[in-house]
């Protein structure tokens, strides 16, 4: 095997606000799991020691890593304005948080008439290109049982008993009143202006 073999790069996006690092345990867990599965290493990258949190402002800490850490960036966070959604079918896979997001970006580029797409795979709703999803039936919030990527905030909300897992199809949307986006930076954001009947 060539010593120059290129391994896939992964990344974690971690919210830092006013010097506080959010949900670090969940990011650490996913980082450890990904490295064990892809690089067959049980040695942990101690994210807490890697991060030097800015003490003021809201930042997206982007840690790019493989077997070792490649780069750490602190990027001032500007939330994406999402007003319109569309359900799009695709068979893409994104089960680890790879730096290479070409398939996701291409999907969004192909549907420039909307701000974001809900990816339908094997007849089931999964994620948007930037977030996990949740749907409200008037009583409880449900998140797709098989997302493209198991997000850290999604897992926290599941552990907290706020979210429940369920297979959700496009035809099921009439059972739900609201949709929310979930990721490390926005947390849990209800898109009150989105009418599920229009998707």
PyMOL commands that set and color helices and strands:
alter all, ss='L'
color gray80, all
select helices_A, chain A and resi 24-39+47-50+102-109+152-159+170-175+196-198
alter helices_A, ss='H'
color red, helices_A
select strands_A, chain A and resi 10-17+20-21+58-65+69-76+85-89+116-121+124-125+132-136+141-144+163-166+178-183+187-190
alter strands_A, ss='S'
color yellow, strands_A
deselect
rebuild
show_as cartoon
